[in-house]
Amino acid sequence: MNRPIHALAGLAVALAATPAMAQDSARARVGTLTCNMSPTVGVVVGSQTQLNCIYASMRRGPRQAYVGTVDTLGLNIGTTSGGRMSWAVYAPAGGRPGMLAGDYSGAAAGVTVGAAGPGTNMLARGPDRAVVLQPLAIQGQSGASLALGVSHMTLRAAR
């Protein structure tokens, strides 16, 4: 492997391995975001996955529906069948409907061989990281894939 790929892999691991970011004193766990992911075909420079998501507040309010995409830029080779991913949502207390809409970014690292493989991709919204999504689980994904890079996720309220 060449030097840029090593640097990208190191960045992905370093950024993805910082769960303390999600537990900043200004944020508390406010709920769970669960997304159904479309199948993907990764090419060397990246991939895009479509999302259909449901946010469940820990306050037991009404569930909120979101749609969006995840774009991974970097080394991404292989195919996956889609699946379901859940994130713990950390945000300032007193969230409002539609609060998860926006653009998120972070490092991505993952491997899938056969059934779901290990991966991590903590994502934060905005320069102040007002909302942080910390991965909880991936279910139902299968295929063969390797992804290292930077992820960008866009969510918007479903109509």
N, C-alpha and C positions, 0 to 999 in steps of 0.2 A: 504494500500500500504506500501511497505517496504521503508526503508531509501534510498537505491540506486536509486529507481525509482523516489522518491521525488527530489533527487539531480539532476538526469538526466533531469527531467521536469524543474527544476529551471534553469539549464544551458541552455536548449533549449530556454526558454522564454527570458532569459537575453541576449543571443547572437543574437537571432532573432529580438530583439526590439532595435537594434542600427542602424537606418538608417543613422546616421551621418557618419558611416564608409564608406558608398558609396559616400559621398560627400566631401571626403578629398580634400584639395586644389591641390594635384598632379593629380587628376582625374576629368574628366568632363563627362557628359552624352554624349556618342558618338553614341548611337543607341538603338535598341530594338531587343531582341532575343525572337522568338516565337516558341514553341515546341509542337508538337503533342506527347502525352504520351500514351504508351500502357496500357491496363488493368493490374492491379496488384492484387496479393493475398498476404496479409501480414501475417507473422507468428510472434510469440512472439519475435524472435531475429532480424527480419528485412525483407526487401523486395528489389526487383530490378524492375525498370521501364525502358523500352526502349524509346529512344527519336529520333525524326526526327525534325530538327530545321532549321529555316531560320533567318539569321541576316540581319536587314535593318539598314544601316548607316544613321545618321542624315544628312550626306553630300550628300545623294541621289546617292551614288555610286551603283555598281551592288550588288544585294543581294547575300549572301553567304550561302551555305547549309552545315549543320553539322549533324552528327549522334552521339549518345552516350547513356549513361546509368546513372541512378541515383540509388545509393544504400543507403538505410537507415538502420543504425545499431542502435538497441534499441527497445523499445516497439512499435510494429506495428501490429495491429490486425484488420482484416477485408478485404474486397475486394472493389475495385473501378473499374469503367468501362473505365478508361482512360480519355482523354480530351485534353485540350490545355492550356498551361501556357505561359505567357509572362513575361519577365524580362527587366527592364531598365539596360543598359550596361554602366558602368562607367569605364573609362580607360584613360591613358595618351592620349593627343591629337595626331593626326597623326597616327591613327591605320593602320595596313597593312592587306591585305587579309590573312585569316587563323589565325588572332590574338586571336580568342577565343578558339582555340584548346588547350587542357591541362586538368589538374585535378583541381577541385574546392572542397572546403569543407566548412562546416558551420553547425549550429544547425538547426534542423527541428522540427516544431510543427504544427499539423494540425488535424482537425476533419472533417469528411464527414458523413452526415446523409441525405439520399435522394439525393437532388441536391447538387451542390458544396457547401462545407462548408468553414469556415475560416481556414486559414493556413498561415504560413510564413516560408520562408527558404532562407534567404540571403546567398549567396555563394561567396567565394573569391578564387582567384587562386594564389597559391604560398605563400611563407612566407612574401613577401613584399606586398601582396594583390594588385598586379598590375592591375588586372581586377576584378571588383565586379559586381555581378548580384543581383539586387534588385527586388523582385516579384512585378508585376503590377496587374495581373489578372489570374484567373483560370476559364475556361469555359468548360461546357459539362461533367464535372466529376460527376458521381453519384455512390451510393453504401452506405456502412456503414463501416467506418474505423476510427481508432485513431492511430496517429503516434507521438511519442516523441523520439528524439534521435539525432544522428549526421548523416548528409547526406554527401555523396561523389558523385560528378558528374564528368564524363569524357566526353569531347567533342573532336571530331576529324572532320576534313574537309571531307565532303562527296565527293565521286568520281563520 
